[in-house]
Amino acid sequence: MRRITTALVILAVAVAGGCAGDEATVSAAGGGAGVTQPPGAATAAPAQAGQTPSPDATTGPRPIPVDDTVPVRVRIPAIGIDSALETLYREDDGRLAAPADWQSAGWFAGGPVPGAPGPAVIAGHVDSPSGAAVFAGLARLRPGDQVEVELSDGSVSVFEVDGSRTVPQADFPTDEVYGPVPDRQLRLITCHTFDEAAGHYTDNLVVFATATG
């Protein structure tokens, strides 16, 4: 039987990620079990559930705003993704609104532009009321696969996948995903592990990638 759900990716900038089923939205914070641990992953103490650290403490270095360049498209050849990018902002409650289009990913505008120093974040739905959504194949990514992010100035930032983690929504590794890093990194986030009894997703999948060149 097909899942009856309208799963969303909803990220709380300070409290991390979650997904919504028919009736529930799960916020998250903390650390989780690893699938493939990316090299150089942060080991800072996780935030406690319910806390709201300042955005500067959870989104890493900010690029110096020298122009209005923003990411407009993400391509992941290994799994056939070629999607326009929505610009995502926080809601009044601190959560980042999910992409409006099931088949479009979204960039968190409160963090770095992909290719600038720090951990840029792109989120997308895993499924929709009518079937697979834009990030349905994200779990198939493997180390070495490339992610291309096209910017509004025509340039392309290229990243190489380091690894991925499946993390409980109730224990999301906030600092590892949003915390400061010394280089140019990218995180791709979607929902993972659907609980049929509960009627919603219980985990997030986080893919870690590092800029090449």
DRENZA-830976 format. One record per residue (C-alpha): residue number from 1; residue in one letter; x, y, z. Coordinates in nm, 2 decimals, m for minus. Each point is the difference from the previous one (the first is absolute). Last residue first. Layout:
N
PT  nr rest     px     py     pz
PT NUM    a      X      Y      Z
...
! end
This chain:
213
PT  nr rest     px     py     pz
PT 213    g   3.94   2.27  m0.68
PT 212    t  m0.28  m0.22   0.13
PT 211    a  m0.26   0.12   0.26
PT 210    t  m0.08  m0.25   0.28
PT 209    a  m0.31  m0.21   0.03
PT 208    f  m0.21  m0.13   0.30
PT 207    v  m0.33  m0.18  m0.06
PT 206    v  m0.25   0.02   0.29
PT 205    l  m0.29  m0.25   0.01
PT 204    n  m0.27   0.09   0.26
PT 203    d  m0.18  m0.24   0.23
PT 202    t  m0.35  m0.06   0.14
PT 201    y  m0.22   0.06  m0.30
PT 200    h  m0.38   0.01   0.06
PT 199    g  m0.30  m0.22   0.04
PT 198    a   0.08  m0.13   0.35
PT 197    a  m0.07  m0.37  m0.09
PT 196    e   0.15   0.03  m0.35
PT 195    d   0.32   0.16   0.13
PT 194    f   0.18   0.13  m0.30
PT 193    t   0.38  m0.02   0.00
PT 192    h   0.16   0.30  m0.17
PT 191    c  m0.08   0.37  m0.06
PT 190    t   0.23   0.23  m0.19
PT 189    i   0.32   0.20   0.04
PT 188    l   0.29   0.08  m0.23
PT 187    r   0.30   0.16   0.17
PT 186    l   0.27   0.19  m0.18
PT 185    q   0.36   0.10   0.09
PT 184    r   0.25   0.27  m0.07
PT 183    d   0.29   0.00   0.26
PT 182    p   0.07   0.08   0.36
PT 181    v  m0.33  m0.13   0.14
PT 180    p  m0.24   0.18   0.24
PT 179    g  m0.31  m0.19   0.12
PT 178    y  m0.32  m0.06  m0.20
PT 177    v   0.01  m0.38  m0.07
PT 176    e   0.24  m0.11   0.28
PT 175    d  m0.13   0.25   0.25
PT 174    t  m0.36  m0.10  m0.05
PT 173    p   0.06  m0.38   0.02
PT 172    f  m0.38  m0.09   0.01
PT 171    d  m0.12  m0.21   0.30
PT 170    a  m0.38   0.00  m0.02
PT 169    q   0.02   0.00  m0.38
PT 168    p   0.20  m0.32   0.02
PT 167    v   0.31   0.02  m0.22
PT 166    t   0.09  m0.19  m0.32
PT 165    r   0.35   0.11  m0.10
PT 164    s   0.17   0.06  m0.33
PT 163    g   0.35   0.00  m0.16
PT 162    d   0.26   0.21  m0.16
PT 161    v  m0.19   0.10  m0.31
PT 160    e   0.20   0.22  m0.23
PT 159    f  m0.10   0.36  m0.06
PT 158    v   0.00   0.22  m0.31
PT 157    s  m0.10   0.37   0.00
PT 156    v  m0.12   0.12  m0.33
PT 155    s   0.03   0.36  m0.14
PT 154    g  m0.28   0.16  m0.20
PT 153    d  m0.04   0.31   0.23
PT 152    s  m0.32  m0.15   0.15
PT 151    l   0.19  m0.30   0.13
PT 150    e  m0.01  m0.36  m0.12
PT 149    v   0.06  m0.26   0.26
PT 148    e   0.16  m0.33  m0.12
PT 147    v   0.01  m0.31   0.22
PT 146    q   0.25  m0.27  m0.08
PT 145    d   0.01  m0.36   0.12
PT 144    g   0.33  m0.09   0.17
PT 143    p  m0.15  m0.15   0.31
PT 142    r  m0.34  m0.16  m0.09
PT 141    l  m0.34   0.14  m0.07
PT 140    r  m0.28  m0.25  m0.01
PT 139    a  m0.17   0.14   0.31
PT 138    l  m0.08   0.32  m0.19
PT 137    g  m0.22  m0.18  m0.25
PT 136    a  m0.34   0.15   0.12
PT 135    f   0.15   0.35   0.02
PT 134    v  m0.22   0.16  m0.26
PT 133    a  m0.33  m0.18   0.10
PT 132    a  m0.12  m0.35  m0.05
PT 131    g  m0.38  m0.06  m0.02
PT 130    s  m0.33   0.19  m0.02
PT 129    p  m0.04   0.13   0.35
PT 128    s   0.37   0.08   0.00
PT 127    d   0.33  m0.17   0.08
PT 126    v   0.36   0.07   0.11
PT 125    h  m0.05   0.38   0.02
PT 124    g   0.31   0.23  m0.03
PT 123    a   0.27   0.18   0.20
PT 122    i   0.32   0.18  m0.11
PT 121    v   0.24   0.12   0.27
PT 120    a   0.33   0.19  m0.04
PT 119    p   0.25  m0.09   0.27
PT 118    g   0.28   0.27   0.01
PT 117    p   0.23   0.18  m0.24
PT 116    a  m0.18   0.10  m0.33
PT 115    g  m0.07  m0.26  m0.27
PT 114    p  m0.36  m0.04   0.09
PT 113    v  m0.12   0.34   0.13
PT 112    p   0.05  m0.01   0.38
PT 111    g  m0.29  m0.03   0.25
PT 110    g  m0.32   0.20   0.06
PT 109    a  m0.11  m0.05  m0.36
PT 108    f  m0.06  m0.37   0.05
PT 107    w  m0.02  m0.14  m0.35
PT 106    g  m0.30  m0.18  m0.13
PT 105    a  m0.07  m0.31  m0.21
PT 104    s  m0.27  m0.01  m0.26
PT 103    q  m0.23  m0.30  m0.08
PT 102    w  m0.23   0.04   0.29
PT 101    d  m0.04   0.37  m0.08
PT 100    a  m0.05   0.23   0.30
PT  99    p   0.34  m0.09   0.15
PT  98    a  m0.03  m0.05   0.37
PT  97    a   0.00   0.31   0.23
PT  96    l   0.30   0.03   0.23
PT  95    r  m0.10  m0.02   0.36
PT  94    g   0.07   0.28   0.25
PT  93    d  m0.36   0.05   0.12
PT  92    d  m0.04   0.31  m0.22
PT  91    e   0.09  m0.20  m0.31
PT  90    r   0.36  m0.03  m0.11
PT  89    y   0.08   0.05  m0.37
PT  88    l   0.04  m0.22  m0.30
PT  87    t   0.10   0.12  m0.35
PT  86    e  m0.13  m0.25  m0.26
PT  85    l   0.25  m0.19  m0.21
PT  84    a  m0.07  m0.13  m0.35
PT  83    s   0.06  m0.38  m0.03
PT  82    d   0.21  m0.23  m0.20
PT  81    i   0.02  m0.33   0.19
PT  80    g   0.09  m0.32  m0.20
PT  79    i   0.15  m0.21   0.28
PT  78    a   0.37   0.01  m0.09
PT  77    p  m0.05   0.33  m0.19
PT  76    i  m0.08   0.21   0.30
PT  75    r  m0.10   0.35  m0.12
PT  74    v  m0.11   0.29   0.21
PT  73    r  m0.13   0.33  m0.14
PT  72    v  m0.04   0.37   0.09
PT  71    p   0.26   0.06   0.27
PT  70    v   0.04   0.37   0.09
PT  69    t   0.22   0.29  m0.11
PT  68    d  m0.12   0.33   0.13
PT  67    d   0.34   0.16   0.03
PT  66    v   0.29   0.05   0.24
PT  65    p  m0.18  m0.15   0.30
PT  64    i   0.30  m0.13   0.20
PT  63    p  m0.07  m0.37   0.04
PT  62    r  m0.14  m0.12   0.33
PT  61    p   0.20  m0.24   0.21
PT  60    g  m0.20  m0.28   0.17
PT  59    t  m0.38  m0.04   0.02
PT  58    t  m0.05  m0.10   0.36
PT  57    a   0.17   0.26   0.22
PT  56    d  m0.08   0.29  m0.23
PT  55    p  m0.37  m0.11   0.00
PT  54    s  m0.02   0.06   0.38
PT  53    p  m0.07  m0.31   0.20
PT  52    t  m0.37  m0.10   0.04
PT  51    q  m0.03  m0.28   0.27
PT  50    g  m0.29  m0.23  m0.01
PT  49    a   0.20  m0.32  m0.03
PT  48    q   0.35   0.05   0.13
PT  47    a   0.27   0.11  m0.25
PT  46    p   0.26  m0.26  m0.08
PT  45    a   0.36   0.01   0.15
PT  44    a   0.25   0.07  m0.28
PT  43    t   0.14  m0.30  m0.18
PT  42    a   0.01   0.14  m0.36
PT  41    a   0.05  m0.23  m0.29
PT  40    g   0.35  m0.01  m0.14
PT  39    p  m0.06  m0.29  m0.23
PT  38    p  m0.37  m0.08  m0.06
PT  37    q  m0.14  m0.28   0.21
PT  36    t  m0.20  m0.24  m0.22
PT  35    v  m0.32  m0.12   0.16
PT  34    g   0.03   0.16   0.34
PT  33    a  m0.23  m0.01   0.30
PT  32    g  m0.12   0.34   0.12
PT  31    g   0.10   0.32   0.18
PT  30    g  m0.20   0.28   0.15
PT  29    a  m0.31   0.20  m0.10
PT  28    a  m0.34  m0.06  m0.16
PT  27    s  m0.34   0.14  m0.08
PT  26    v  m0.27  m0.25  m0.10
PT  25    t  m0.30   0.13  m0.19
PT  24    a  m0.31  m0.21   0.04
PT  23    e  m0.35  m0.03  m0.16
PT  22    d   0.04  m0.16  m0.34
PT  21    g   0.37  m0.04   0.02
PT  20    a   0.25   0.29   0.05
PT  19    c   0.37  m0.02  m0.02
PT  18    g   0.28   0.12   0.23
PT  17    g   0.33   0.16   0.01
PT  16    a   0.22   0.22   0.23
PT  15    v  m0.06   0.19   0.32
PT  14    a   0.16   0.33  m0.10
PT  13    v  m0.10   0.03  m0.36
PT  12    a  m0.31  m0.22   0.05
PT  11    l  m0.02  m0.20  m0.32
PT  10    i  m0.33  m0.11  m0.16
PT   9    v   0.02  m0.28  m0.26
PT   8    l  m0.36  m0.08  m0.07
PT   7    a  m0.19  m0.33  m0.02
PT   6    t  m0.35   0.02  m0.13
PT   5    t  m0.10  m0.35   0.11
PT   4    i  m0.21  m0.29  m0.11
PT   3    r   0.27  m0.26  m0.06
PT   2    r  m0.08  m0.24  m0.28
PT   1    m  m0.13  m0.34   0.09
! end
